[in-house]
């Protein structure tokens, strides 16, 4: 299948490579000419055969809005735009409505996998009308991990990004639990090998997970995380998850507390946030602040 891909950063660039490895033709555009296959979005559209499919993989908010506005003026009826960034689900509804007026379909795709997606595949949570989603199934199948899981048509427009938002909220809480446990183990004098305690949990325990594996990786690189400052950003999706919980009267004490812990990290050098920062760097390549 042929597809356009806008945004060739850490995620988009690896997605282009994974799709090409699966035999798909990808025409990529990026504002960095060294990464781009074409000079602009008009050339990208011209290189694609109708009906076109263009996947947008750029920062959420104004950048995404700008790209979708431009594509709305370039693409033709029957084409489809996929937003695979971390957009808020309410923006998806607006984008779908705007593009539908021009006869252009819209699909939102929550994408998880970070810098490991090229090798392991990307978990995909997709929202949109069945006709648009079904046409893109070969692309989703190429991006997802091998096996029966890792892809879901979650529902209507916005459902994909809503599901990814909740996924990230759960991720916040899980990382916070590992970080709190790590700090307590480091604090107690009788525990002399915290890193190996974490390693021992990787097999046979109910708390084993990929995040735990990444925590061990981080501790192998810096046993006591002495090189890191206890500061961790939040992507915004944790906030949106808590806001959605309030709107729907759903109690989220663990996720809410983990979000507030991120805020606390910006006031002092928090030991827990060293682990959060290390985990975010391990799975997503997110920047860390060195001492």
Buried (B, 14 or more C-beta within 10 A) or exposed (E): BEBBBBBBBBBBBBBBBBBEEBEBEBBBBBEEEEBBBBEEBEEBBEBBEEBBBBBBBBEBBEBBBEBBEBBBEBBEEEBBBBBBBBBBBEBBBBBBEBBEEEEBBBBBBBBBBBBBBBEBBBBBBBBBBEEBBEBBEBBBBBBBBEEEEBBBBBBBBBBBBBBBBBBBBBBBBBBBBBBBBBBEBBEEEEEEEBBEBBBEBBEEEEEEBEBBBBBBBBBEEEEEBEEBBBBBBBBBBBBBBBEBBEEEEEEBEBBBEBBEBBEEBEEEEBBBBBBBBBBBBBBBEBEBBEE
